[in-house]
Amino acid sequence: MQPTLFRSALAVALFPLMASAQSAAPTTAPPIAGCAPMDIGPAYDASLSIGSTLGCFQFVTPDAPASSKVDLNLAGFRAGELHDVSLVRVDSDGSTHAAATDTSMDAYRVLQSISPASTRWLLLIGRPAAGAASPFQMQVTLAQGVDRHEPNDSFANITRLEGNQRIEGNLDNANDTDNFLISFRPDQKTVNLELEAPAGVVGIVVDGAQKTGEIRGGSAFRVDASKPVFVQLRGDASTIGARYTVALRDPAAAAVITMVRSKENISHLAPGLDSTVAGGANVARVADVEAQVFEGDRATPVGAGYVVTFKGYDVETNGSWLLTEMKAITNEQGIARTTFNVGPCKGGAMGPITVPTRGHPPDFWDIEYNPSAVVFASVDTSTPSVAPGQLYFQHICKETFRMHRPWKP
C-alpha cells in the first residue's frame, strides 16, 4: 500500500478539522498527504463525502517509555452498508503494515493494536462504490501499561492458549475487556478455575459444556474442559489499572515425593524396614522434603501456584501418629519444597540396635528409631480419588555413640 494511492480517491469531511498535523519525533514517519489529521482522545463526527469511496485519517502516538494499546472505536454506520475499516502502521522508513481490519456491515466497530512510541497511524475507511454521504463517529484512545496478551478486547483478537496455567493481565481502561479461549489435553475433562482480582473485576466463563457462569476475585469453581473454555475479564471505572490472575489447574494433578533428606549431625546408619543395609533417609528432627507435581497424565509437570500439603507419620502395624503437617507452593517447574519439622518420635520405635560404621576398625552406634515413618504429599485442589505420593524414611528417636566398643556397659 503506497501513500500516493489516497490522493485522488479521498473526499472527506472531518469535524473539528486540525489546523496542521501533529508534530513528529525524528523517528516518526512524515505526514501522509491527503490524510486528515486527528488527535488521540476527542470524539469526531466524520463522513465519506458524496461520490467518494475512501477516507483517510492519521494520528501519531506520543513519545512514551513503553508501548501502548491503540483503541479505535467507530459507530454510526448505516445499517446494511458495507464498510472496510483498516488500522495501518506507518514505520519511519515509510513502509506500511495493516495491524487490524474489519470488513462488515456492523454499525459499531472496534479495532486495536499495540503501538510503539512516536508512531504514525492511518485509519482507512472504504466502501465498494460511491454514493450518498456516509456519516459516522470515531474516536482513538490510548492505554498505557498493557499486558502481554493485548490486544484481546474483541472476539476477533481473542487470546488463544493451551493447557493449565496462570494468566496474568490487567484492565488498562474502564472499557477494557480481555478475552481468552483455553484448550486442554484430550484426556482432561474438567479444570479448576480461580480468579485473583480486586473488587469490581468480573470474569465471565463459558465452559466446554456451554454452561455460562460468573466469577469474582477470591472465588473458584470447577468447569467442563472437554472443549475449549472461554474466559472474559472486565471491569468498570473503579478498576482502571487493576491486575488480575486467572489460575487454571488440573483437578487430577498428583504429587510424587522426590526427596526426604536430613542435614543433621546424626549417624545416618539406621536401615529401613525391609533392609539390613545401613543408611537411607534417616531423619531425627528436621528434614528437607521435595515433591514434583504432575498433571493428570502423570507426565506433564504443572506450573506455579499449586498448593501441596505434606504430612509426616510414625507408623507401625497397629497404628500411626501424626508428626507434622506443612504446606508448600509449586514453582514454575511444578516443584514444591519445604523444611519438615518432624520432631521427636511419637510411636512405633524399635531398638536400640547396634550399627557399625563403615570404617576399619569400625565404630559403633546404638540407635533407637521408627523404621517405617512416612511422608505423604497431596495437591489441595485435586479430587479425593487422586492418591497422595508417599516416601518412607527412618525416624531417629535416640542415638548413642560407643566408639569402637560394640558391647553394652
C-alpha angles and dihedrals in degrees: 000000000000124000092230090067090075099058102084097028097056124097109152137162110206123179125225094026118205120236091225141352119277117271114257134214117244091262093051119101113251120257116286113240113239095022116111115233121237136180129239110251109024121098114234135204106218139165144196101236125234109288096011125120101186137045125190128196130173139200137169126226115230126258102267134161093241140030119274137203118251114213115193115190122187127179142165102055110153115258114260095020118120115225128177111212121189134180109208128188117215113205124211091261090057096253116139130220126188106227101176136005135186121188110179147103094253117134091216126048135181122194124180141183141161111252132200117225120280095014127152117228132191126210110203120191117184141169130198097245141015119259143127121346111288112208125196141155126241140183134178119205131179129218124198127203096036121175126240093261095063136148095048105119095117133052089243090060097039115153110241117206136174130217139001110318148129115270113203121189146134138229103240098190141010092267097043114128120181118204126195134178114195126192125197139199113292091243094051108092101172138029133199109232121197130178125206109189142124123263113289096038112112129190122207114201129192109184133203091275090054092250114148124215141163126233131189135191114298095020133106140182141171119251138184112272100180087110130024114297120227118214125182124186122197140157142173141244090300094057101056106142092009114154122216139183125207111197117200112190135178109241089207094059113135134196124228114196107227102174144025107172135164125203092189123132095254133122096258087208104116112115124227125256095268098031137079091193114109117239133035130132099339114178127175107176111331133035139171111237129190135185132187114215120211132189120249092281088064089226107072115076113225122235132239126313106044112135113225122194117209120198126185125202140183103223137192134159095275102040153338136239125209110234102179145330124218136173129214135175124230120247126222090285093053094251122138119197133180143158108255116213101199095167125194124338117280102186149333095061121162134189145337090239123183114235126184124222121238094251128103113267090023128226120220136230130195106216129190111189150138106253096195106049111143142199120213124197124194134172111242097219097044124107117265090247092069107098115229120243116250139192128182125227137174112253108211112215100175138350130194121192112220099178109214096338113099094180125090117248 
